[in-house]
């Protein structure tokens, strides 16, 4: 390898890290907006974030980056596409070629619009008033379609936006992946409904003081490996995780004094995201090798800790006695099996993030179909509430009684995250396949969980997934880790085994 190529690569990485550093500054402003910022600060915050977004975009499309890529791509640095340099060059090229197609003014306008829209969404959700949010959503859809047109696509606009969250995926491949899964999932949901067996979920709806919930949630996050020395747990209207850089990853949750599960499982979920970000290689921060693979892979980590671990029987063999100590009035006379069944209750529900792990994916399929429809022009924004309710009735047999319970419950569209939702179900599929492999590789994993030891699973995830960053794309990573391509059978095998036992199917 020539000295010229080495120097070009060093300069390329330095310039790319600078743009990423600006992005991390914007991330702290986004975090503050969702947690502590007074609502009156929204307008000025929008200007701050728009400025940083524009500055980062300007840095990332500097023609010099294109020149440097031209030099290093002709060198031995790309000989192995999965080496540190090969992966960095491949992914920087992918992002650079996309970014140069989008005008800086459009980047700034999207940032400004979505920052304001998120505050309006929070108010509209609280008031259950879709009309208040509608003009902002209409503008966001228009701007996202402009982005898709700038990026270009072979078949449809959704492809261009989906690639932002799950690089390499297309609408066609997502639909194909989901079709077989949906059919088997609907059959399982039907069998559970027909079983006539129902747990006593009132156990979960007793008095659970919020101060104790905060302590219990934090204890669980620490137990699974979330490092509070390099992170924190706060409250947000819609729970999220944000990685601000090495040694600073923040998670949020929300509490309900009459629902033990909302904050607890929400914290496990966000803790899973946080553990992934904390496990990325700090040496490569600011480069693709130091970044997460895709949102689907990120979601595989959160859903694995929330469901495969956190809703599993071994986990609660350790944590149930502690729960009874924390909430003696609510749980002292509750039997373990009754509690375990209650936290794994399966029934149609309105709120996605509180849905059971069986019906959850139907929530995602509904949102994917909605996004797909309004990007194609088959659905206009003002008709979303009615279309949402119709689809919800078709999927779940129940109809939301308000917009807050229906189409206003998710923050994603207000943040401009159109094309994001499919990654949740992809995450469930990735997670199930990874977890089965982890169970094969780690002896006595259930016994470890029952003893309160989750370190071996965390280490396995770190070694096999986190530390690689974007060395591999999602599909390739699944094959490298499990030896097989992504297949929904692993998720279905897991769900069937667990819920056949619980519901006596």
C-alpha positions in Angstrom: 0.0 0.0 0.0 1.4 3.4 -1.0 2.2 6.2 1.5 -0.2 8.4 -0.5 -3.1 6.0 0.1 -2.3 5.8 3.8 -2.3 9.6 4.2 -5.5 9.9 2.1 -7.2 7.4 4.4 -6.1 9.2 7.5 -7.4 12.5 6.2 -10.7 10.8 5.1 -11.3 9.4 8.6 -10.4 12.7 10.2 -12.9 14.6 8.0 -15.6 12.1 8.6 -15.1 12.1 12.3 -15.5 15.9 12.3 -19.0 15.6 10.7 -19.9 12.9 13.2 -18.7 15.1 16.1 -21.1 17.9 15.0 -23.9 15.3 14.9 -23.2 14.3 18.5 -23.6 17.9 19.5 -27.0 18.0 17.8 -27.9 14.7 19.6 -27.5 16.3 23.1 -29.8 19.1 22.0 -32.4 16.5 20.8 -32.0 14.6 24.1 -32.6 17.8 26.1 -35.6 18.7 24.0 -37.3 15.4 24.9 -36.4 15.4 28.6 -35.8 18.8 30.2 -36.2 21.7 27.8 -39.1 24.0 28.5 -41.7 24.0 25.8 -41.1 27.6 25.2 -37.6 26.9 23.9 -38.8 24.8 20.9 -38.6 27.6 18.3 -35.0 28.5 19.1 -34.0 24.9 19.6 -35.2 24.2 16.1 -32.8 26.9 14.8 -29.9 25.5 16.9 -30.4 22.0 15.6 -31.0 23.1 12.0 -27.8 25.0 12.1 -25.8 22.0 13.3 -27.5 19.7 10.9 -26.6 22.0 8.0 -23.0 22.3 9.3 -22.6 18.5 9.6 -24.1 18.0 6.1 -21.7 20.6 4.6 -18.8 18.8 6.2 -20.0 15.4 5.0 -20.4 16.4 1.4 -17.1 18.3 1.1 -15.7 17.5 -2.4 -12.4 16.7 -0.8 -14.1 13.6 0.8 -15.0 12.5 -2.7 -11.4 13.0 -3.9 -10.0 11.0 -0.9 -12.5 8.2 -1.6 -11.3 8.1 -5.1 -7.7 7.6 -4.0 -8.3 5.0 -1.2 -10.7 2.9 -3.3 -7.9 2.2 -5.7 -5.6 1.0 -3.0 -5.1 -2.3 -1.0 -7.2 -0.7 1.7 -10.3 -2.1 0.1 -8.9 -5.5 -0.7 -10.8 -7.0 2.2 -14.2 -5.3 2.4 -14.6 -6.6 6.0 -11.4 -5.2 7.3 -11.5 -1.9 9.3 -10.4 0.2 6.4 -12.5 -1.8 3.9 -15.7 -1.4 6.0 -15.1 2.3 6.6 -14.4 3.1 3.0 -17.4 1.1 1.8 -19.9 2.7 4.2 -18.5 6.2 3.9 -18.9 5.9 0.1 -22.5 4.8 0.6 -23.3 7.7 2.9 -21.3 10.2 0.8 -23.0 9.3 -2.4 -26.4 9.8 -0.7 -25.6 13.0 1.1 -24.2 14.8 -1.9 -27.6 14.4 -3.6 -29.5 16.3 -0.8 -29.3 20.1 -0.8 -28.2 21.7 2.5 -31.3 23.9 2.6 -33.5 20.7 2.5 -31.4 19.2 5.4 -31.8 22.3 7.5 -35.5 22.7 6.7 -36.2 19.0 7.7 -34.3 19.5 10.9 -36.1 22.8 11.7 -39.5 21.3 10.8 -39.2 18.1 12.8 -37.8 19.8 15.9 -40.9 22.0 16.1 -43.2 19.1 15.0 -42.1 16.9 17.9 -43.2 19.5 20.4 -46.5 19.9 18.6 -46.9 16.2 18.5 -46.4 15.9 22.2 -49.1 18.5 22.8 -51.5 17.0 20.2 -51.0 13.5 21.8 -51.8 14.9 25.2 -54.9 16.6 23.9 -55.8 13.7 21.5 -56.1 16.3 18.7 -54.8 15.0 15.3 -55.8 18.3 13.7 -53.2 20.2 15.7 -50.5 17.9 14.3 -51.8 17.5 10.8 -50.2 20.6 9.0 -46.8 19.6 10.4 -47.2 16.0 9.3 -48.3 17.1 5.8 -45.1 19.2 5.6 -42.9 16.4 6.9 -44.3 13.9 4.3 -43.7 16.5 1.5 -40.1 17.0 2.7 -39.4 13.3 3.0 -40.7 12.7 -0.5 -38.3 15.4 -1.7 -35.5 13.5 0.0 -36.5 10.3 -1.8 -36.6 12.1 -5.1 -33.1 13.6 -4.5 -31.7 10.1 -3.5 -33.4 8.4 -6.4 -34.9 4.9 -6.5 -35.7 2.2 -9.0 -39.2 1.2 -7.9 -40.7 3.4 -5.2 -39.9 6.3 -2.8 -40.1 4.0 0.2 -37.0 2.2 -0.9 -34.9 5.4 -0.6 -36.1 6.2 2.9 -35.9 2.6 4.2 -32.2 2.5 3.2 -31.6 5.3 5.7 -32.4 2.9 8.5 -31.8 -0.6 7.1 -29.1 -0.2 4.4 -29.5 -2.6 1.5 -33.1 -3.5 2.3 -35.9 -2.7 -0.2 -39.7 -2.5 0.2 -40.0 -5.7 -1.8 -37.6 -7.7 0.4 -39.4 -6.4 3.6 -42.8 -7.4 2.2 -41.5 -10.8 1.3 -39.9 -11.3 4.7 -43.0 -10.2 6.5 -45.6 -12.2 4.5 -44.7 -15.6 5.8 -44.2 -14.3 9.3 -47.6 -12.6 9.3 -49.5 -15.7 8.2 -48.0 -17.8 11.0 -48.3 -15.0 13.6 -52.0 -14.5 12.9 -52.6 -18.2 13.3 -50.9 -18.2 16.7 -52.8 -15.1 17.8 -56.0 -16.8 16.8 -55.1 -20.0 18.6 -54.4 -18.1 21.8 -57.6 -16.2 21.6 -59.6 -19.4 21.0 -57.9 -21.2 23.9 -60.2 -19.5 26.5 -57.2 -19.3 28.9 -56.5 -15.9 30.4 -54.1 -14.8 33.1 -55.1 -12.4 35.9 -53.5 -9.2 34.6 -55.0 -7.2 37.5 -51.8 -8.3 39.3 -49.9 -5.8 37.2 -52.4 -3.0 37.7 -52.2 -2.5 41.4 -50.5 0.3 43.4 -46.8 0.4 42.4 -45.2 3.6 43.8 -43.2 5.4 41.2 -40.2 6.0 43.5 -39.9 2.2 43.9 -40.4 1.6 40.2 -37.5 3.9 39.5 -35.2 2.0 41.9 -36.4 -1.4 40.6 -36.0 -0.5 37.0 -32.5 0.9 37.6 -31.5 -2.3 39.5 -32.6 -4.4 36.5 -30.7 -2.2 34.0 -27.6 -2.6 36.1 -28.0 -6.3 36.3 -28.2 -6.9 32.6 -25.1 -4.8 32.1 -26.1 -1.1 31.4 -23.3 1.0 32.8 -24.6 4.0 34.7 -21.1 5.4 35.0 -21.4 6.0 31.3 -25.1 6.6 31.1 -28.3 7.7 32.8 -32.0 7.0 33.0 -34.5 9.8 32.6 -38.2 10.3 31.8 -39.6 11.1 28.3 -43.1 11.1 26.7 -41.9 8.4 24.3 -39.0 6.4 25.6 -35.8 6.4 23.6 -32.0 5.9 23.7 -29.4 8.3 22.4 -25.7 7.5 22.1 -23.8 10.8 22.4 -20.3 9.3 22.0 -17.9 7.1 23.9 -18.9 6.8 27.6 -22.1 8.7 27.2 -25.2 6.7 26.3 -28.6 7.9 27.8 -31.8 6.0 28.1 -35.3 7.1 29.0 -38.6 5.5 30.2 -42.0 6.6 31.5 -43.9 5.6 34.6 -47.4 4.6 35.5 -48.2 4.1 39.2 -50.8 1.5 38.3 -48.7 -0.5 35.8 -45.5 -2.3 36.9 -44.7 -3.4 33.4 -44.6 -0.1 31.5 -41.5 1.4 33.0 -39.8 -1.9 33.9 -39.9 -3.5 30.4 -39.4 -0.2 28.8 -36.2 0.2 30.8 -35.0 -3.2 29.8 -35.8 -2.4 26.2 -33.9 0.9 26.2 -31.2 -0.7 28.3 -30.7 -3.2 25.5 -30.2 -0.3 23.1 -27.9 1.4 25.6 -25.7 -1.7 26.1 -25.2 -2.0 22.3 -24.1 1.7 22.1 -21.8 1.2 25.1 -20.4 -1.9 23.5 -19.3 -0.1 20.3 -15.5 0.2 19.9 -14.5 3.6 21.2 -11.3 3.5 19.2 -13.4 3.7 16.0 -15.9 6.3 17.3 -17.0 8.6 14.5 -16.4 6.0 11.8 -18.7 3.3 10.4 -16.6 0.7 12.3 -17.6 2.4 15.5 -21.3 2.7 14.7 -24.2 0.3 14.9 -25.1 -1.8 11.9 -28.7 -0.8 11.3 -31.8 0.0 13.3 -33.0 -3.6 12.8 -29.9 -4.9 14.5 -30.2 -2.3 17.2 -33.7 -3.4 17.8 -32.7 -7.0 18.0 -30.7 -6.1 21.1 -33.4 -4.2 22.9 -36.1 -6.8 22.1 -33.9 -9.6 23.1 -33.2 -8.1 26.6 -36.9 -7.1 27.0 -38.5 -10.3 25.9 -36.3 -13.3 25.4 -34.6 -12.5 28.7 -36.9 -10.1 30.6 -40.1 -11.9 30.0 -38.5 -15.3 30.5 -39.1 -17.6 33.4 -35.4 -17.9 34.4 -35.1 -14.0 34.7 -38.0 -13.9 37.1 -36.8 -16.7 39.2 -34.2 -14.2 40.2 -36.2 -11.0 40.2 -39.6 -12.0 41.5 -38.5 -12.3 45.1 -37.0 -8.8 44.8 -40.2 -7.5 43.3 -42.1 -8.9 46.2 -39.7 -7.0 48.6 -40.2 -3.8 46.6 -44.0 -4.0 46.3 -45.1 -6.1 49.3 -48.7 -4.7 49.3 -49.1 -5.6 45.6 -47.2 -8.9 45.3 -46.6 -10.5 48.7 -49.5 -13.0 48.2 -49.0 -13.5 44.4 -47.8 -16.8 43.2 -44.8 -16.9 40.9 -46.6 -18.8 38.1 -49.5 -16.3 38.2 -47.1 -13.3 37.9 -45.1 -14.9 35.1 -48.3 -15.6 33.2 -49.6 -12.1 33.7 -46.4 -10.5 32.3 -46.8 -12.7 29.2 -50.5 -12.0 28.7 -51.4 -12.0 25.0 -54.4 -9.9 23.9 -55.2 -7.1 21.5 -54.1 -3.7 22.8 -53.9 -0.2 21.6 -50.4 1.0 22.5 -47.5 -0.5 20.6 -44.7 -0.1 23.1 -46.9 -1.8 25.8 -48.0 -4.6 23.5 -47.2 -8.2 24.2 -44.5 -9.9 22.1 -46.9 -11.9 20.0 -49.2 -9.1 18.8 -46.5 -6.5 18.8 -45.5 -7.2 15.2 -49.1 -6.6 14.0 -48.7 -3.1 15.2 -45.6 -2.7 13.1 -47.2 -4.2 10.0 -50.0 -1.7 10.4 -47.6 1.2 10.5 -45.5 -0.1 7.6 -48.6 -0.3 5.5 -49.7 3.2 6.5 -46.3 4.7 5.6 -46.2 2.8 2.3 -49.6 4.0 1.4 -49.1 7.7 2.1 -45.7 7.8 0.3 -47.3 6.2 -2.8 -50.1 8.8 -2.6 -52.8 6.2 -1.9 -53.5 7.8 1.5 -53.5 11.5 2.3 -52.5 12.8 5.7 -55.9 14.1 6.8 -57.4 10.6 6.3 -54.8 8.9 8.5 -57.0 8.7 11.7 -59.8 7.0 9.9 -57.6 4.7 7.9 -55.6 3.8 11.1 -58.8 2.9 13.0 -60.1 0.8 10.1 -56.8 -1.2 9.9 -56.7 -1.5 13.6 -60.1 -3.0 13.7 -59.1 -5.4 10.9 -55.9 -6.5 12.6 -57.0 -6.5 16.3 -60.8 -6.6 16.3 -60.9 -3.4 18.5 -61.0 0.3 17.6 -59.0 3.1 19.3 -61.3 5.5 21.2 -59.1 8.5 20.5 -56.2 9.8 18.4 -53.9 9.5 21.3 -54.7 5.9 21.6 -54.4 5.5 17.9 -52.4 7.4 15.2 -50.8 9.9 17.6 -49.1 7.4 19.9 -45.7 7.2 18.2 -43.2 10.0 17.9 -41.6 8.7 14.7 -43.5 10.7 12.0 -43.0 13.9 13.9 -39.3 13.3 13.9 -39.3 12.6 10.2 -38.5 8.9 10.7 -40.5 7.6 7.8 -39.2 4.1 6.8 -38.1 3.3 10.3 -41.0 1.1 11.5 -40.1 -2.1 9.5 -36.9 -2.3 11.5 -38.8 -3.2 14.7 -40.1 -6.4 13.2 -36.8 -7.1 11.5 -35.3 -6.6 14.9 -37.5 -9.3 16.4 -36.5 -11.7 13.7 -32.8 -10.9 14.0 -33.0 -11.1 17.8 -34.7 -14.5 17.9 -32.1 -16.0 15.6 -29.2 -14.5 17.6 -30.7 -15.7 20.9 -31.1 -19.3 19.7 -27.4 -19.2 18.7 -26.4 -17.7 22.0 -28.3 -20.5 23.8 -26.4 -23.1 21.7 -23.0 -21.4 22.4 -23.4 -20.7 26.2 -23.9 -23.6 28.5 -26.5 -23.4 31.2 -27.7 -19.9 30.1 -31.1 -20.3 31.8 -29.4 -21.3 35.1 -27.2 -18.2 34.9 -30.3 -16.0 34.4 -32.0 -17.7 37.4 -28.9 -16.9 39.5 -29.0 -13.2 38.4 -26.0 -13.6 36.1 -26.4 -12.0 32.7 -22.8 -11.2 32.0 -22.1 -14.2 29.7 -24.9 -13.2 27.3 -23.8 -9.6 27.3 -20.2 -10.7 26.5 -21.5 -13.0 23.7 -23.4 -10.1 22.2 -20.4 -7.8 22.5 -18.0 -10.2 20.9 -20.3 -11.3 18.1 -22.3 -8.1 17.3 -21.4 -4.9 19.2 -17.7 -4.8 18.6 -17.9 -5.2 14.9 -19.7 -1.9 14.3 -20.6 -1.8 10.6 -18.0 -4.3 9.5 -20.9 -6.3 8.1 -24.3 -5.3 6.8 -27.3 -6.7 8.7 -28.0 -9.7 6.4 -24.3 -10.6 6.3 -23.9 -10.3 10.1 -26.8 -12.7 10.7 -25.0 -15.3 8.5 -21.6 -14.7 10.1 -23.0 -15.1 13.6 -25.6 -17.8 13.1 -24.3 -19.6 10.0 -27.7 -19.1 8.3 -29.6 -16.3 6.5 -32.4 -14.4 8.2 -35.4 -16.7 8.7 -38.7 -16.0 10.5 -38.8 -19.6 11.7 -36.6 -18.8 14.7 -39.0 -16.2 16.0 -42.0 -18.4 15.4 -40.4 -21.4 17.0 -39.7 -19.3 20.1 -43.2 -17.9 20.3 -44.9 -21.2 19.6 -42.9 -23.0 22.3 -43.4 -20.4 24.9 -47.1 -19.7 24.3 -48.2 -23.2 23.6 -47.1 -24.0 27.2 -48.7 -20.9 28.7 -52.0 -21.2 26.9 -52.2 -25.0 26.8 -52.4 -25.0 23.0 
